[in-house]
């Protein structure tokens, strides 16, 4: 047996198992990232967490849409937001009231038709969108950490640093569905803005929307992962990661205020 084969066997034996990584990200994240660094990142580090995230997210969506009270409130909330955005366009002369009424009728009709089939479509969409966003955002963080912070790591390491903490987002989904069934109200997260029912389309609302224990926990672990896998200072990494997280939201809110049409696309 060659030395290369022996090293491959030893590495496989030393590599953390699924159970090690699942429990480690909750109990001892610094240690598990250190072990992954020593044995090299593996695609299972991020595939399993994202798949679990999608499965739990699909279950949450299915349960929410199956509850008549919650599903109706979700639809009413979406329509209220859409109507508000259309009203701004009317005030600015970009649309007439007749055009708005016509569009609102079409949207309501479309929502009603998609109430049943939408469950399965949204589950599939969540799967596709989650992976697309994952690769894009992991790549963005990789470029920032690699070149701005002078980190030493690969794109594979970036996918592990960003992907392994997805177990926290899966847990967040579980807590959200519990909250929704207790309060009979829809929720995107468990932030201060959600608990206080504070409007999230203001700068204050955006900040309060970031005060969510699960989101903060997630980005803390992302910062820790990049710090460990790229050999850079944790404090500097955390400031960068959290700054991007908050800064991007504020930027898109500012952009939507300048171009109201963007609000129709969820910006």
C-alpha positions in Angstrom: 0.0 0.0 0.0 1.4 3.4 -1.0 2.0 6.3 1.4 -0.7 8.3 -0.5 -3.3 5.5 0.1 -2.3 5.3 3.8 -2.7 9.0 4.3 -6.1 8.9 2.5 -7.3 6.2 4.9 -6.0 8.0 8.0 -7.7 11.2 6.8 -11.0 9.5 6.3 -10.8 7.9 9.7 -10.0 11.3 11.4 -12.6 13.3 9.4 -15.5 14.3 11.7 -18.7 12.3 11.1 -22.1 13.7 10.3 -23.0 13.3 14.0 -19.8 15.1 15.1 -20.5 18.1 12.8 -24.2 18.3 13.6 -23.6 18.3 17.4 -20.3 20.2 17.1 -21.8 23.2 15.4 -24.2 23.6 18.4 -21.9 22.5 21.3 -18.3 23.2 20.2 -18.2 25.1 16.9 -14.6 26.3 17.2 -13.4 22.7 17.7 -15.4 21.3 14.8 -14.1 24.0 12.4 -10.6 23.3 13.6 -11.0 19.5 12.9 -12.5 20.2 9.5 -9.5 22.5 8.7 -7.1 19.7 9.7 -8.8 17.0 7.6 -9.7 19.4 4.7 -13.3 20.6 3.9 -15.7 18.1 2.4 -18.9 18.7 0.3 -21.0 17.0 3.0 -20.1 19.8 5.3 -22.5 22.1 3.5 -24.8 19.8 1.5 -26.4 18.1 4.5 -27.1 21.4 6.4 -28.7 22.9 3.3 -30.8 19.9 2.5 -32.1 19.8 6.1 -32.7 23.6 5.9 -34.8 23.0 2.7 -36.7 20.1 4.2 -37.6 21.9 7.4 -38.4 25.1 5.5 -40.8 23.2 3.1 -42.5 21.5 6.1 -43.0 24.9 7.8 -44.4 26.3 4.6 -46.7 23.3 4.2 -48.0 23.5 7.7 -48.5 27.3 7.5 -50.4 27.1 4.3 -52.5 24.2 5.6 -53.8 26.3 8.5 -56.7 28.5 7.1 -56.2 31.3 9.6 -52.4 31.6 9.1 -52.7 31.2 5.3 -55.4 33.9 5.1 -53.3 36.3 7.2 -50.2 35.6 5.0 -52.3 36.5 1.9 -53.8 39.6 3.5 -50.3 40.7 4.6 -48.9 40.2 1.1 -51.8 42.1 -0.5 -51.5 45.0 2.0 -47.8 45.4 1.1 -48.5 45.2 -2.6 -51.3 47.8 -2.4 -49.1 50.1 -0.4 -46.4 49.9 -3.1 -48.9 50.5 -5.8 -50.2 53.5 -4.0 -46.8 55.1 -4.0 -46.5 54.5 -7.7 -49.9 56.2 -8.3 -48.8 59.2 -6.1 -45.7 59.6 -8.2 -47.6 59.3 -11.5 -46.0 56.1 -12.6 -49.3 54.2 -12.7 -53.0 55.2 -12.9 -55.6 54.0 -10.3 -57.3 52.0 -13.0 -54.1 50.1 -13.8 -53.5 49.5 -10.1 -57.1 48.1 -9.6 -56.6 45.8 -12.6 -53.2 44.6 -11.4 -54.6 44.0 -7.9 -57.5 41.9 -9.2 -55.1 39.8 -11.2 -52.8 39.3 -8.3 -55.7 38.2 -5.9 -57.0 35.8 -8.5 -53.5 34.3 -9.0 -52.9 34.0 -5.3 -56.2 32.1 -4.8 -55.4 29.7 -7.7 -51.9 29.0 -6.2 -53.0 28.4 -2.6 -53.0 24.6 -3.2 -50.4 24.0 -5.9 -48.3 26.7 -4.4 -47.2 24.5 -1.5 -45.3 22.1 -3.8 -44.1 24.9 -6.1 -42.7 26.8 -3.2 -40.9 23.7 -1.8 -39.2 23.2 -5.2 -38.4 26.9 -5.4 -36.9 26.9 -2.0 -34.6 24.0 -3.0 -33.4 25.6 -6.2 -33.2 29.2 -4.8 -31.4 28.0 -1.6 -28.6 26.3 -3.5 -28.3 29.2 -6.0 -28.1 31.8 -3.3 -25.7 29.6 -1.3 -23.2 29.3 -4.1 -23.4 33.1 -4.9 -23.2 34.3 -1.3 -20.5 31.8 -0.3 -18.5 33.0 -3.4 -19.0 36.7 -2.4 -17.8 36.0 1.2 -14.9 34.1 -0.2 -13.8 37.0 -2.4 -14.2 39.4 0.6 -12.3 37.2 3.1 -9.7 36.1 0.6 -8.8 39.5 -0.9 -10.0 42.2 1.6 -9.0 40.3 4.8 -6.1 38.4 3.2 -7.4 35.0 4.3 -5.7 31.8 3.3 -8.4 29.4 2.1 -10.3 27.9 -0.8 -13.8 28.3 -2.2 -14.5 24.8 -0.7 -13.5 26.1 2.7 -15.8 29.1 2.2 -18.7 26.8 1.4 -18.1 24.9 4.6 -17.7 28.1 6.7 -21.0 29.5 5.3 -22.9 26.2 4.9 -22.3 24.3 8.1 -24.2 26.9 10.2 -27.3 26.2 8.1 -28.2 23.8 10.9 -29.0 26.9 12.9 -31.4 28.2 10.2 -33.1 24.8 10.2 -33.7 25.1 13.9 -34.9 28.7 13.4 -37.6 27.4 11.0 -38.8 24.9 13.6 -39.1 27.7 16.2 -40.9 29.9 13.7 -43.6 27.3 13.0 -44.1 26.8 16.8 -44.5 30.6 17.2 -47.0 30.8 14.2 -49.2 28.1 15.6 -49.2 29.6 19.1 -49.9 33.1 17.9 -51.9 32.2 14.7 -49.8 34.8 12.9 -47.3 34.5 10.0 -43.7 35.2 10.8 -40.5 35.4 8.7 -38.2 35.2 11.8 -38.3 35.7 15.5 -36.7 39.1 15.6 -37.7 42.0 17.9 -39.5 43.6 14.9 -41.6 40.4 14.5 -42.4 40.1 18.2 -43.4 43.7 18.4 -45.2 43.6 15.0 -43.0 46.6 14.0 -43.0 47.6 10.3 -39.9 46.3 8.7 -39.9 48.7 5.8 -38.2 51.5 7.8 -34.6 51.9 8.8 -35.6 51.3 12.5 -37.6 48.2 11.4 -34.6 46.8 9.5 -32.3 47.2 12.6 -35.0 45.6 14.9 -35.4 42.9 12.3 -31.7 42.0 12.7 -32.2 41.6 16.5 -33.0 37.9 16.1 -31.1 35.4 18.3 -31.0 32.7 15.5 -29.7 35.1 12.8 -27.1 36.5 15.1 -26.1 33.0 16.1 -25.9 32.0 12.5 -23.6 34.9 11.5 -21.5 34.4 14.6 -20.8 30.9 13.4 -20.2 32.0 9.8 -17.6 34.5 11.2 -16.0 31.8 13.3 -15.9 29.4 10.4 -14.1 31.9 8.1 -11.8 32.9 10.9 -10.7 29.3 11.6 -10.6 28.0 8.0 -8.9 31.1 6.6 -6.5 31.8 9.4 -7.7 35.4 10.2 -8.6 37.3 13.3 -12.1 36.5 14.5 -12.9 40.0 15.6 -12.0 41.4 12.2 -13.9 38.7 10.5 -17.0 39.2 12.6 -17.0 42.9 12.0 -16.8 42.3 8.3 -19.5 39.6 8.1 -22.0 41.4 10.4 -21.3 44.7 8.6 -22.1 43.1 5.2 -25.3 41.5 6.6 -26.7 44.7 8.0 -25.2 47.0 5.3 -26.7 45.1 2.4 -30.2 45.3 3.9 -29.9 49.1 4.5 -28.5 49.6 1.0 -31.4 47.8 -0.7 -33.9 49.7 1.5 -32.3 53.0 0.4 -32.3 51.9 -3.2 -36.0 50.9 -3.0 -36.8 54.3 -1.6 -35.1 56.0 -4.5 -36.7 53.6 -7.1 -40.2 52.6 -5.7 -40.8 50.2 -8.6 -38.2 47.9 -7.0 -40.5 47.3 -4.0 -42.8 45.3 -6.2 -39.9 42.8 -6.5 -39.5 42.5 -2.8 -36.6 45.0 -2.4 
